[in-house]
């Protein structure tokens, strides 16, 4: 077990042990009061605010491997970043000034700290289209960007056209550290070629992380057993999800017609995350470094069919209605008519002022034999890449500054965001905090998701649930030729890259 996985394991085990001891004082069978209880205890379990200064495994004190005394003589770190109307990406990497917002100011302070430490100045270029800007600069052979923080779904095809440098052994970047998710090197390093990195360097990865929010008032009203305990016991599985969703539904007005005024176990349009959540493989890497299709098997078909049945049952809110107006799921959740909402972590910010309390859960495991809970970030987070036009004499600075920013993000920015995302009208939910801390270390990166746009969008197969595709076998067989053609083209291009 490497240091990174050991860190998350230790944190989660401590969380389980302390929570289990705290639960011993109340031996009711369905301890829903634990779900509702405000947690204002001054000794928050392993939260950054309460960790011992001597705890070398804590986020706040986790050391990077950069050598002391690095000084790059005032060089500029030139990064191309994104802007957008929803502020998901804006200031996700750097910020120009403090504005009195906890997260924004944490990003700003991180930047100033690393600038001073390494004697480097950040020069940020902001664009609504990183793909076009990158193409323009590289095609013109202009050395104007050291790093591009690009929209993950759209930026990856540029790698196949030779726009980016191989980052597998880039100076100073230490992929063994927890600020770089394990599966970057485990799954995205194909035959020694790695063109993208992401992690605590950018808030967009955390903001786009898939999770489940549950309404604690609805859980109490329907006597749902303690969901945190279910997670801790390793029993939060597909079976338990189905059982719980179907136990929470009520035709409130008794008219026999399921509508917005009724109560539901689930409302969502999000299913892409169940490939990593259930550890369903989509590709396999051959000995020669090529990718083969590996998605279709009995486990996938069973998982798809089970999720389809849940999604289209009367216990789930109408997918057709959500496609017409997705804000209805927020209405249901806010007004205590919905138990589960599959969301991105950034969506939790929308619920911070709701009257009832809510908690955060991982997506369930496929079954109890699965080793852990896993998640993925929606494919609009930022991937970091170094254009081939960046001068090699700058690589040392680029690598060191990138590593330092990611490390400080892990220590300060991500915890600040977790804290803000989990604050609502009443208090912070420490158990949800611990679950998020665990999940941040289990974000997975599969080639079929990262390169989905170049692989026939095979990574979106689960999405067919919302389009009412009941027979996934027929759908797959119909599209197999398209997938194979895309894989062949991908393999041919990838083989020609440096």
Secondary structure, DSSP 8 states (H G I E B T S, - for coil): --HHHHHHHHHHHHHHHHHHHHHTT---SS-HHHHH-----SS-TT-TTTS-TT-TTSTTT------TT---TTEEEEEEEE--TTSSSTTSS--SS--S-HHHHHHHHHHHHHHHHHTEEEEEEEES-HHHHHHHHHHTT----SEEEEEHHHHTHHHHTT-B---TT-TT--TTSTTB-HHIIIII-BTTB---B-BTT-HHHHHTBEEEEEEHHHHHHTT---HHHHHHTT--BHHHHHHHHHHS-B-TT-SS---TTSBEEEE-S--TTHHHHTT---EEE-TTS-EEE---SHHHHHHHHHHHHHHTSTTB--HHHHHH-THHHHHHHHTT-EEEEEEEGGGGGGGTT-SS-EEEE---BSSTTS-S--B-B-TTSEEEE-BTTS-GGGHHHHHHHHHHHHHHIIIIIHHHHHHHHH--SS---HHHHHHHHHHHTTB---HHHHTGGGTTTGGGGGGGGGGT---HHHHHHHHHHHHHHHHHHHHHHHHT--
